[in-house]
């Protein structure tokens, strides 16, 4: 069994989203950042099942911010993010379509939160049933 950590999840999502050939970062962008970009926030992990204190089933939640200079581009970006993360069996669980404007960077951002179950016995991801 493999202990899949928050760092492992962050690295996996980062690698998957880099396939879209747009900037992927772990910090809030600044006015000097490269846009469009995606920000991966620290994953939240909850243990659903354990065997002798070893986590067997985990639910992992990760938030991705899609930043760009146009609102419509943010919508397009989040849809592309959805499609890429579906390849990892991750589903977007929030339905809030709010697009926020950042006064410092003068850019828009749209936030998506994704969930997946990780099974350590199979070293595999399974969709969360909503």
N, CA, C and O atoms as a GROMACS GRO file, in nm:
protein
  520
    1UNK      N    1   0.084  -0.119   0.000
    1UNK     CA    2   0.000   0.000   0.000
    1UNK      C    3   0.087   0.124   0.000
    1UNK      O    4   0.192   0.129   0.064
    2UNK      N    5   0.042   0.222  -0.072
    2UNK     CA    6   0.116   0.347  -0.085
    2UNK      C    7   0.044   0.457  -0.006
    2UNK      O    8  -0.078   0.468  -0.013
    3UNK      N    9   0.120   0.536   0.068
    3UNK     CA   10   0.062   0.650   0.138
    3UNK      C   11   0.065   0.770   0.044
    3UNK      O   12   0.170   0.831   0.024
    4UNK      N   13  -0.050   0.803  -0.012
    4UNK     CA   14  -0.063   0.913  -0.107
    4UNK      C   15  -0.085   1.042  -0.028
    4UNK      O   16  -0.187   1.056   0.040
    5UNK      N   17   0.010   1.136  -0.037
    5UNK     CA   18   0.009   1.256   0.047
    5UNK      C   19  -0.051   1.377  -0.025
    5UNK      O   20  -0.081   1.372  -0.144
    6UNK      N   21  -0.066   1.485   0.050
    6UNK     CA   22  -0.113   1.611  -0.007
    6UNK      C   23  -0.017   1.660  -0.116
    6UNK      O   24  -0.061   1.710  -0.219
    7UNK      N   25   0.113   1.644  -0.094
    7UNK     CA   26   0.212   1.686  -0.193
    7UNK      C   27   0.199   1.602  -0.320
    7UNK      O   28   0.206   1.654  -0.431
    8UNK      N   29   0.179   1.471  -0.303
    8UNK     CA   30   0.160   1.384  -0.420
    8UNK      C   31   0.040   1.430  -0.503
    8UNK      O   32   0.046   1.434  -0.626
    9UNK      N   33  -0.069   1.464  -0.435
    9UNK     CA   34  -0.190   1.508  -0.506
    9UNK      C   35  -0.165   1.640  -0.576
    9UNK      O   36  -0.204   1.658  -0.692
   10UNK      N   37  -0.102   1.733  -0.509
   10UNK     CA   38  -0.071   1.863  -0.568
   10UNK      C   39   0.018   1.846  -0.691
   10UNK      O   40  -0.007   1.910  -0.794
   11UNK      N   41   0.120   1.762  -0.681
   11UNK     CA   42   0.210   1.736  -0.794
   11UNK      C   43   0.135   1.673  -0.912
   11UNK      O   44   0.157   1.710  -1.027
   12UNK      N   45   0.047   1.578  -0.882
   12UNK     CA   46  -0.029   1.510  -0.987
   12UNK      C   47  -0.122   1.607  -1.061
   12UNK      O   48  -0.127   1.607  -1.184
   13UNK      N   49  -0.194   1.689  -0.986
   13UNK     CA   50  -0.286   1.786  -1.047
   13UNK      C   51  -0.206   1.890  -1.126
   13UNK      O   52  -0.247   1.929  -1.236
   14UNK      N   53  -0.094   1.934  -1.072
   14UNK     CA   54  -0.009   2.032  -1.141
   14UNK      C   55   0.039   1.974  -1.275
   14UNK      O   56   0.030   2.042  -1.377
   15UNK      N   57   0.088   1.853  -1.274
   15UNK     CA   58   0.136   1.789  -1.396
   15UNK      C   59   0.024   1.774  -1.499
   15UNK      O   60   0.044   1.798  -1.618
   16UNK      N   61  -0.094   1.734  -1.452
   16UNK     CA   62  -0.208   1.714  -1.542
   16UNK      C   63  -0.251   1.847  -1.605
   16UNK      O   64  -0.278   1.853  -1.725
   17UNK      N   65  -0.257   1.955  -1.525
   17UNK     CA   66  -0.301   2.084  -1.578
   17UNK      C   67  -0.195   2.151  -1.665
   17UNK      O   68  -0.229   2.233  -1.750
   18UNK      N   69  -0.068   2.118  -1.645
   18UNK     CA   70   0.037   2.171  -1.731
   18UNK      C   71   0.022   2.122  -1.875
   18UNK      O   72   0.074   2.183  -1.968
   19UNK      N   73  -0.050   2.012  -1.894
   19UNK     CA   74  -0.076   1.961  -2.029
   19UNK      C   75  -0.159   2.060  -2.112
   19UNK      O   76  -0.160   2.053  -2.234
   20UNK      N   77  -0.228   2.152  -2.044
   20UNK     CA   78  -0.307   2.254  -2.113
   20UNK      C   79  -0.221   2.368  -2.167
   20UNK      O   80  -0.271   2.458  -2.234
   21UNK      N   81  -0.092   2.363  -2.136
   21UNK     CA   82   0.007   2.459  -2.184
   21UNK      C   83  -0.024   2.603  -2.144
   21UNK      O   84  -0.004   2.696  -2.221
   22UNK      N   85  -0.072   2.618  -2.021
   22UNK     CA   86  -0.088   2.749  -1.958
   22UNK      C   87  -0.019   2.741  -1.822
   22UNK      O   88  -0.002   2.633  -1.766
   23UNK      N   89   0.019   2.855  -1.771
   23UNK     CA   90   0.093   2.862  -1.644
   23UNK      C   91   0.015   2.795  -1.531
   23UNK      O   92  -0.105   2.816  -1.517
   24UNK      N   93   0.084   2.715  -1.450
   24UNK     CA   94   0.026   2.654  -1.330
   24UNK      C   95   0.118   2.688  -1.213
   24UNK      O   96   0.238   2.661  -1.218
   25UNK      N   97   0.060   2.748  -1.107
   25UNK     CA   98   0.140   2.792  -0.992
   25UNK      C   99   0.074   2.748  -0.862
   25UNK      O  100  -0.040   2.702  -0.860
   26UNK      N  101   0.150   2.762  -0.755
   26UNK     CA  102   0.099   2.727  -0.622
   26UNK      C  103   0.075   2.849  -0.535
   26UNK      O  104   0.022   2.837  -0.425
   27UNK      N  105   0.114   2.967  -0.584
   27UNK     CA  106   0.098   3.091  -0.508
   27UNK      C  107   0.000   3.183  -0.578
   27UNK      O  108  -0.020   3.174  -0.699
   28UNK      N  109  -0.060   3.273  -0.502
   28UNK     CA  110  -0.148   3.373  -0.561
   28UNK      C  111  -0.069   3.457  -0.660
   28UNK      O  112   0.038   3.508  -0.626
   29UNK      N  113  -0.119   3.473  -0.781
   29UNK     CA  114  -0.045   3.550  -0.881
   29UNK      C  115  -0.037   3.698  -0.846
   29UNK      O  116  -0.118   3.750  -0.770
   30UNK      N  117   0.062   3.763  -0.903
   30UNK     CA  118   0.080   3.907  -0.885
   30UNK      C  119   0.060   3.976  -1.019
   30UNK      O  120   0.031   3.911  -1.120
   31UNK      N  121   0.076   4.107  -1.020
   31UNK     CA  122   0.060   4.180  -1.147
   31UNK      C  123   0.171   4.144  -1.246
   31UNK      O  124   0.156   4.167  -1.366
   32UNK      N  125   0.284   4.086  -1.197
   32UNK     CA  126   0.393   4.045  -1.286
   32UNK      C  127   0.381   3.900  -1.332
   32UNK      O  128   0.462   3.854  -1.413
   33UNK      N  129   0.283   3.829  -1.284
   33UNK     CA  130   0.266   3.688  -1.320
   33UNK      C  131   0.229   3.671  -1.466
   33UNK      O  132   0.184   3.766  -1.532
   34UNK      N  133   0.247   3.550  -1.515
   34UNK     CA  134   0.210   3.516  -1.652
   34UNK      C  135   0.063   3.473  -1.653
   34UNK      O  136   0.023   3.385  -1.576
   35UNK      N  137  -0.016   3.535  -1.739
   35UNK     CA  138  -0.159   3.504  -1.750
   35UNK      C  139  -0.187   3.454  -1.891
   35UNK      O  140  -0.119   3.495  -1.984
   36UNK      N  141  -0.285   3.368  -1.909
   36UNK     CA  142  -0.371   3.307  -1.809
   36UNK      C  143  -0.293   3.207  -1.724
   36UNK      O  144  -0.192   3.151  -1.767
   37UNK      N  145  -0.342   3.186  -1.603
   37UNK     CA  146  -0.276   3.089  -1.515
   37UNK      C  147  -0.378   3.021  -1.425
   37UNK      O  148  -0.490   3.069  -1.404
   38UNK      N  149  -0.335   2.908  -1.372
   38UNK     CA  150  -0.416   2.835  -1.275
   38UNK      C  151  -0.337   2.825  -1.146
   38UNK      O  152  -0.216   2.801  -1.146
   39UNK      N  153  -0.407   2.845  -1.035
   39UNK     CA  154  -0.346   2.835  -0.902
   39UNK      C  155  -0.403   2.711  -0.835
   39UNK      O  156  -0.524   2.696  -0.822
   40UNK      N  157  -0.314   2.622  -0.791
   40UNK     CA  158  -0.355   2.502  -0.720
   40UNK      C  159  -0.337   2.528  -0.571
   40UNK      O  160  -0.226   2.555  -0.525
   41UNK      N  161  -0.446   2.519  -0.496
   41UNK     CA  162  -0.440   2.538  -0.351
   41UNK      C  163  -0.410   2.405  -0.283
   41UNK      O  164  -0.426   2.298  -0.343
   42UNK      N  165  -0.365   2.410  -0.160
   42UNK     CA  166  -0.327   2.290  -0.085
   42UNK      C  167  -0.447   2.195  -0.072
   42UNK      O  168  -0.554   2.236  -0.028
   43UNK      N  169  -0.430   2.069  -0.110
   43UNK     CA  170  -0.540   1.973  -0.101
   43UNK      C  171  -0.583   1.946   0.043
   43UNK      O  172  -0.503   1.954   0.136
   44UNK      N  173  -0.710   1.917   0.059
   44UNK     CA  174  -0.764   1.874   0.188
   44UNK      C  175  -0.787   1.724   0.180
   44UNK      O  176  -0.846   1.675   0.083
   45UNK      N  177  -0.740   1.652   0.280
   45UNK     CA  178  -0.751   1.506   0.279
   45UNK      C  179  -0.826   1.461   0.404
   45UNK      O  180  -0.795   1.504   0.515
   46UNK      N  181  -0.925   1.374   0.384
   46UNK     CA  182  -0.992   1.313   0.499
   46UNK      C  183  -0.987   1.162   0.483
   46UNK      O  184  -1.013   1.108   0.376
   47UNK      N  185  -0.953   1.096   0.590
   47UNK     CA  186  -0.941   0.950   0.589
   47UNK      C  187  -1.081   0.891   0.610
   47UNK      O  188  -1.147   0.921   0.710
   48UNK      N  189  -1.124   0.809   0.517
   48UNK     CA  190  -1.256   0.747   0.522
   48UNK      C  191  -1.252   0.606   0.581
   48UNK      O  192  -1.350   0.560   0.639
   49UNK      N  193  -1.137   0.539   0.566
   49UNK     CA  194  -1.124   0.402   0.614
   49UNK      C  195  -0.976   0.376   0.640
   49UNK      O  196  -0.890   0.417   0.562
   50UNK      N  197  -0.948   0.307   0.750
   50UNK     CA  198  -0.809   0.274   0.784
   50UNK      C  199  -0.802   0.131   0.834
   50UNK      O  200  -0.899   0.076   0.887
   51UNK      N  201  -0.686   0.072   0.817
   51UNK     CA  202  -0.659  -0.062   0.865
   51UNK      C  203  -0.536  -0.056   0.953
   51UNK      O  204  -0.426  -0.030   0.903
   52UNK      N  205  -0.553  -0.078   1.082
   52UNK     CA  206  -0.441  -0.068   1.178
   52UNK      C  207  -0.367   0.065   1.164
   52UNK      O  208  -0.244   0.068   1.151
   53UNK      N  209  -0.440   0.173   1.166
   53UNK     CA  210  -0.391   0.312   1.155
   53UNK      C  211  -0.330   0.347   1.020
   53UNK      O  212  -0.278   0.458   1.004
   54UNK      N  213  -0.335   0.258   0.923
   54UNK     CA  214  -0.287   0.289   0.789
   54UNK      C  215  -0.407   0.331   0.703
   54UNK      O  216  -0.500   0.253   0.687
   55UNK      N  217  -0.405   0.452   0.648
   55UNK     CA  218  -0.517   0.496   0.565
   55UNK      C  219  -0.533   0.409   0.441
   55UNK      O  220  -0.438   0.388   0.365
   56UNK      N  221  -0.654   0.359   0.420
   56UNK     CA  222  -0.683   0.275   0.305
   56UNK      C  223  -0.766   0.352   0.203
   56UNK      O  224  -0.742   0.344   0.083
   57UNK      N  225  -0.864   0.427   0.252
   57UNK     CA  226  -0.950   0.506   0.164
   57UNK      C  227  -0.949   0.650   0.211
   57UNK      O  228  -0.977   0.680   0.327
   58UNK      N  229  -0.916   0.739   0.117
   58UNK     CA  230  -0.912   0.882   0.147
   58UNK      C  231  -1.004   0.957   0.051
   58UNK      O  232  -1.019   0.918  -0.065
   59UNK      N  233  -1.065   1.062   0.100
   59UNK     CA  234  -1.135   1.155   0.012
   59UNK      C  235  -1.046   1.278   0.002
   59UNK      O  236  -1.005   1.336   0.104
   60UNK      N  237  -1.017   1.318  -0.120
   60UNK     CA  238  -0.927   1.430  -0.143
   60UNK      C  239  -1.002   1.540  -0.215
   60UNK      O  240  -1.071   1.517  -0.314
   61UNK      N  241  -0.987   1.662  -0.163
   61UNK     CA  242  -1.051   1.779  -0.222
   61UNK      C  243  -0.943   1.881  -0.255
   61UNK      O  244  -0.854   1.908  -0.174
   62UNK      N  245  -0.950   1.937  -0.375
   62UNK     CA  246  -0.851   2.036  -0.416
   62UNK      C  247  -0.922   2.149  -0.491
   62UNK      O  248  -1.017   2.126  -0.566
   63UNK      N  249  -0.875   2.270  -0.468
   63UNK     CA  250  -0.933   2.388  -0.530
   63UNK      C  251  -0.836   2.445  -0.632
   63UNK      O  252  -0.716   2.457  -0.606
   64UNK      N  253  -0.890   2.479  -0.749
   64UNK     CA  254  -0.810   2.536  -0.857
   64UNK      C  255  -0.872   2.670  -0.895
   64UNK      O  256  -0.991   2.678  -0.926
   65UNK      N  257  -0.790   2.775  -0.893
   65UNK     CA  258  -0.834   2.907  -0.936
   65UNK      C  259  -0.787   2.928  -1.080
   65UNK      O  260  -0.671   2.903  -1.112
   66UNK      N  261  -0.877   2.974  -1.165
   66UNK     CA  262  -0.847   3.000  -1.306
   66UNK      C  263  -0.844   3.152  -1.325
   66UNK      O  264  -0.947   3.217  -1.315
   67UNK      N  265  -0.726   3.208  -1.353
   67UNK     CA  266  -0.706   3.351  -1.363
   67UNK      C  267  -0.683   3.394  -1.507
   67UNK      O  268  -0.609   3.330  -1.581
   68UNK      N  269  -0.749   3.504  -1.546
   68UNK     CA  270  -0.723   3.560  -1.679
   68UNK      C  271  -0.782   3.699  -1.691
   68UNK      O  272  -0.844   3.749  -1.598
   69UNK      N  273  -0.763   3.762  -1.805
   69UNK     CA  274  -0.802   3.903  -1.820
   69UNK      C  275  -0.945   3.923  -1.870
   69UNK      O  276  -0.992   4.037  -1.875
   70UNK      N  277  -1.015   3.817  -1.905
   70UNK     CA  278  -1.153   3.828  -1.953
   70UNK      C  279  -1.241   3.726  -1.881
   70UNK      O  280  -1.199   3.613  -1.856
   71UNK      N  281  -1.364   3.767  -1.849
   71UNK     CA  282  -1.456   3.678  -1.779
   71UNK      C  283  -1.487   3.553  -1.861
   71UNK      O  284  -1.489   3.442  -1.808
   72UNK      N  285  -1.512   3.572  -1.989
   72UNK     CA  286  -1.546   3.458  -2.074
   72UNK      C  287  -1.431   3.358  -2.084
   72UNK      O  288  -1.454   3.237  -2.092
   73UNK      N  289  -1.311   3.406  -2.083
   73UNK     CA  290  -1.194   3.319  -2.086
   73UNK      C  291  -1.187   3.237  -1.957
   73UNK      O  292  -1.148   3.120  -1.960
   74UNK      N  293  -1.226   3.298  -1.844
   74UNK     CA  294  -1.230   3.223  -1.716
   74UNK      C  295  -1.326   3.105  -1.725
   74UNK      O  296  -1.296   2.995  -1.677
   75UNK      N  297  -1.441   3.129  -1.788
   75UNK     CA  298  -1.539   3.020  -1.805
   75UNK      C  299  -1.481   2.910  -1.892
   75UNK      O  300  -1.499   2.791  -1.863
   76UNK      N  301  -1.413   2.948  -1.998
   76UNK     CA  302  -1.350   2.850  -2.086
   76UNK      C  303  -1.240   2.773  -2.011
   76UNK      O  304  -1.228   2.652  -2.026
   77UNK      N  305  -1.162   2.845  -1.932
   77UNK     CA  306  -1.054   2.782  -1.857
   77UNK      C  307  -1.107   2.678  -1.758
   77UNK      O  308  -1.052   2.569  -1.748
   78UNK      N  309  -1.215   2.713  -1.686
   78UNK     CA  310  -1.265   2.620  -1.585
   78UNK      C  311  -1.323   2.495  -1.652
   78UNK      O  312  -1.315   2.385  -1.598
   79UNK      N  313  -1.381   2.513  -1.771
   79UNK     CA  314  -1.431   2.395  -1.844
   79UNK      C  315  -1.317   2.306  -1.889
   79UNK      O  316  -1.329   2.183  -1.884
   80UNK      N  317  -1.207   2.365  -1.932
   80UNK     CA  318  -1.089   2.285  -1.970
   80UNK      C  319  -1.028   2.218  -1.847
   80UNK      O  320  -0.981   2.104  -1.854
   81UNK      N  321  -1.028   2.288  -1.734
   81UNK     CA  322  -0.980   2.229  -1.608
   81UNK      C  323  -1.067   2.109  -1.572
   81UNK      O  324  -1.015   2.004  -1.534
   82UNK      N  325  -1.199   2.125  -1.582
   82UNK     CA  326  -1.292   2.014  -1.555
   82UNK      C  327  -1.257   1.892  -1.639
   82UNK      O  328  -1.248   1.780  -1.587
   83UNK      N  329  -1.238   1.913  -1.768
   83UNK     CA  330  -1.210   1.801  -1.859
   83UNK      C  331  -1.078   1.732  -1.825
   83UNK      O  332  -1.070   1.609  -1.828
   84UNK      N  333  -0.975   1.810  -1.793
   84UNK     CA  334  -0.844   1.750  -1.759
   84UNK      C  335  -0.854   1.670  -1.630
   84UNK      O  336  -0.801   1.559  -1.622
   85UNK      N  337  -0.922   1.725  -1.529
   85UNK     CA  338  -0.928   1.655  -1.401
   85UNK      C  339  -1.023   1.535  -1.404
   85UNK      O  340  -1.011   1.445  -1.321
   86UNK      N  341  -1.116   1.533  -1.499
   86UNK     CA  342  -1.199   1.413  -1.517
   86UNK      C  343  -1.113   1.293  -1.556
   86UNK      O  344  -1.149   1.179  -1.528
   87UNK      N  345  -1.000   1.320  -1.620
   87UNK     CA  346  -0.908   1.212  -1.656
   87UNK      C  347  -0.851   1.144  -1.532
   87UNK      O  348  -0.802   1.031  -1.540
   88UNK      N  349  -0.857   1.212  -1.418
   88UNK     CA  350  -0.814   1.155  -1.289
   88UNK      C  351  -0.935   1.113  -1.205
   88UNK      O  352  -0.921   1.086  -1.086
   89UNK      N  353  -1.053   1.107  -1.268
   89UNK     CA  354  -1.178   1.075  -1.200
   89UNK      C  355  -1.220   1.181  -1.099
   89UNK      O  356  -1.297   1.153  -1.008
   90UNK      N  357  -1.170   1.302  -1.115
   90UNK     CA  358  -1.206   1.412  -1.025
   90UNK      C  359  -1.326   1.488  -1.082
   90UNK      O  360  -1.330   1.517  -1.202
   91UNK      N  361  -1.422   1.519  -0.996
   91UNK     CA  362  -1.539   1.594  -1.036
   91UNK      C  363  -1.545   1.727  -0.962
   91UNK      O  364  -1.510   1.736  -0.844
   92UNK      N  365  -1.590   1.829  -1.034
   92UNK     CA  366  -1.610   1.959  -0.968
   92UNK      C  367  -1.735   1.950  -0.883
   92UNK      O  368  -1.840   1.910  -0.931
   93UNK      N  369  -1.723   1.986  -0.756
   93UNK     CA  370  -1.834   1.970  -0.663
   93UNK      C  371  -1.904   2.102  -0.632
   93UNK      O  372  -2.014   2.101  -0.578
   94UNK      N  373  -1.841   2.214  -0.666
   94UNK     CA  374  -1.910   2.340  -0.638
   94UNK      C  375  -1.984   2.386  -0.762
   94UNK      O  376  -1.936   2.368  -0.874
   95UNK      N  377  -2.099   2.445  -0.741
   95UNK     CA  378  -2.178   2.491  -0.854
   95UNK      C  379  -2.185   2.643  -0.861
   95UNK      O  380  -2.262   2.698  -0.939
   96UNK      N  381  -2.104   2.710  -0.781
   96UNK     CA  382  -2.103   2.855  -0.778
   96UNK      C  383  -2.026   2.907  -0.900
   96UNK      O  384  -1.906   2.886  -0.911
   97UNK      N  385  -2.096   2.973  -0.990
   97UNK     CA  386  -2.033   3.023  -1.112
   97UNK      C  387  -1.983   3.166  -1.099
   97UNK      O  388  -1.969   3.236  -1.199
   98UNK      N  389  -1.955   3.209  -0.978
   98UNK     CA  390  -1.912   3.346  -0.956
   98UNK      C  391  -1.772   3.370  -1.013
   98UNK      O  392  -1.680   3.291  -0.993
   99UNK      N  393  -1.760   3.481  -1.084
   99UNK     CA  394  -1.630   3.524  -1.135
   99UNK      C  395  -1.591   3.648  -1.055
   99UNK      O  396  -1.665   3.747  -1.052
  100UNK      N  397  -1.476   3.643  -0.992
  100UNK     CA  398  -1.428   3.751  -0.907
  100UNK      C  399  -1.326   3.836  -0.980
  100UNK      O  400  -1.249   3.786  -1.062
  101UNK      N  401  -1.325   3.966  -0.950
  101UNK     CA  402  -1.227   4.057  -1.009
  101UNK      C  403  -1.129   4.098  -0.901
  101UNK      O  404  -1.170   4.137  -0.791
  102UNK      N  405  -0.999   4.089  -0.931
  102UNK     CA  406  -0.894   4.126  -0.837
  102UNK      C  407  -0.842   4.265  -0.871
  102UNK      O  408  -0.791   4.288  -0.981
  103UNK      N  409  -0.855   4.356  -0.778
  103UNK     CA  410  -0.815   4.496  -0.801
  103UNK      C  411  -0.664   4.512  -0.816
  103UNK      O  412  -0.619   4.603  -0.887
  104UNK      N  413  -0.587   4.429  -0.753
  104UNK     CA  414  -0.441   4.442  -0.757
  104UNK      C  415  -0.387   4.398  -0.893
  104UNK      O  416  -0.308   4.469  -0.955
  105UNK      N  417  -0.429   4.282  -0.938
  105UNK     CA  418  -0.377   4.229  -1.065
  105UNK      C  419  -0.458   4.277  -1.186
  105UNK      O  420  -0.411   4.269  -1.299
  106UNK      N  421  -0.580   4.328  -1.160
  106UNK     CA  422  -0.672   4.369  -1.267
  106UNK      C  423  -0.710   4.250  -1.356
  106UNK      O  424  -0.729   4.264  -1.477
  107UNK      N  425  -0.721   4.132  -1.292
  107UNK     CA  426  -0.757   4.009  -1.363
  107UNK      C  427  -0.880   3.947  -1.296
  107UNK      O  428  -0.915   3.979  -1.183
  108UNK      N  429  -0.944   3.859  -1.371
  108UNK     CA  430  -1.060   3.785  -1.321
  108UNK      C  431  -1.016   3.645  -1.278
  108UNK      O  432  -0.916   3.593  -1.326
  109UNK      N  433  -1.094   3.586  -1.187
  109UNK     CA  434  -1.067   3.448  -1.150
  109UNK      C  435  -1.198   3.375  -1.124
  109UNK      O  436  -1.295   3.431  -1.073
  110UNK      N  437  -1.198   3.250  -1.160
  110UNK     CA  438  -1.311   3.161  -1.136
  110UNK      C  439  -1.257   3.039  -1.064
  110UNK      O  440  -1.157   2.980  -1.105
  111UNK      N  441  -1.323   3.002  -0.957
  111UNK     CA  442  -1.271   2.898  -0.867
  111UNK      C  443  -1.352   2.769  -0.883
  111UNK      O  444  -1.475   2.772  -0.885
  112UNK      N  445  -1.281   2.658  -0.893
  112UNK     CA  446  -1.344   2.526  -0.897
  112UNK      C  447  -1.286   2.438  -0.788
  112UNK      O  448  -1.165   2.434  -0.767
  113UNK      N  449  -1.373   2.366  -0.719
  113UNK     CA  450  -1.329   2.271  -0.616
  113UNK      C  451  -1.364   2.131  -0.664
  113UNK      O  452  -1.476   2.104  -0.707
  114UNK      N  453  -1.266   2.042  -0.656
  114UNK     CA  454  -1.278   1.907  -0.711
  114UNK      C  455  -1.256   1.804  -0.602
  114UNK      O  456  -1.181   1.826  -0.507
  115UNK      N  457  -1.324   1.689  -0.616
  115UNK     CA  458  -1.309   1.580  -0.519
  115UNK      C  459  -1.287   1.448  -0.591
  115UNK      O  460  -1.331   1.427  -0.704
  116UNK      N  461  -1.217   1.360  -0.519
  116UNK     CA  462  -1.195   1.224  -0.567
  116UNK      C  463  -1.168   1.136  -0.446
  116UNK      O  464  -1.119   1.183  -0.343
  117UNK      N  465  -1.199   1.007  -0.459
  117UNK     CA  466  -1.163   0.909  -0.357
  117UNK      C  467  -1.035   0.839  -0.402
  117UNK      O  468  -1.020   0.804  -0.519
  118UNK      N  469  -0.944   0.821  -0.308
  118UNK     CA  470  -0.820   0.748  -0.336
  118UNK      C  471  -0.820   0.618  -0.256
  118UNK      O  472  -0.837   0.620  -0.134
  119UNK      N  473  -0.801   0.505  -0.325
  119UNK     CA  474  -0.797   0.375  -0.261
  119UNK      C  475  -0.652   0.326  -0.262
  119UNK      O  476  -0.596   0.299  -0.369
  120UNK      N  477  -0.592   0.316  -0.144
  120UNK     CA  478  -0.451   0.277  -0.133
  120UNK      C  479  -0.428   0.131  -0.171
  120UNK      O  480  -0.319   0.095  -0.216
  121UNK      N  481  -0.528   0.046  -0.154
  121UNK     CA  482  -0.512  -0.095  -0.190
  121UNK      C  483  -0.489  -0.112  -0.340
  121UNK      O  484  -0.411  -0.196  -0.383
  122UNK      N  485  -0.559  -0.031  -0.419
  122UNK     CA  486  -0.549  -0.038  -0.564
  122UNK      C  487  -0.459   0.070  -0.623
  122UNK      O  488  -0.430   0.069  -0.742
  123UNK      N  489  -0.415   0.164  -0.539
  123UNK     CA  490  -0.340   0.282  -0.585
  123UNK      C  491  -0.416   0.347  -0.701
  123UNK      O  492  -0.360   0.371  -0.808
  124UNK      N  493  -0.546   0.374  -0.676
  124UNK     CA  494  -0.633   0.425  -0.783
  124UNK      C  495  -0.731   0.528  -0.729
  124UNK      O  496  -0.762   0.532  -0.610
  125UNK      N  497  -0.779   0.611  -0.821
  125UNK     CA  498  -0.877   0.714  -0.791
  125UNK      C  499  -1.015   0.669  -0.839
  125UNK      O  500  -1.029   0.613  -0.948
  126UNK      N  501  -1.115   0.694  -0.755
  126UNK     CA  502  -1.252   0.660  -0.788
  126UNK      C  503  -1.339   0.784  -0.771
  126UNK      O  504  -1.320   0.862  -0.678
  127UNK      N  505  -1.434   0.802  -0.862
  127UNK     CA  506  -1.522   0.918  -0.856
  127UNK      C  507  -1.599   0.923  -0.724
  127UNK      O  508  -1.637   0.820  -0.668
  128UNK      N  509  -1.620   1.044  -0.678
  128UNK     CA  510  -1.702   1.068  -0.560
  128UNK      C  511  -1.847   1.069  -0.607
  128UNK      O  512  -1.880   1.135  -0.706
  129UNK      N  513  -1.932   0.997  -0.538
  129UNK     CA  514  -2.073   0.997  -0.575
  129UNK      C  515  -2.139   1.119  -0.511
  129UNK      O  516  -2.136   1.137  -0.389
  130UNK      N  517  -2.198   1.200  -0.596
  130UNK     CA  518  -2.261   1.324  -0.547
  130UNK      C  519  -2.408   1.301  -0.529
  130UNK      O  520  -2.480   1.392  -0.489
   0.00000   0.00000   0.00000
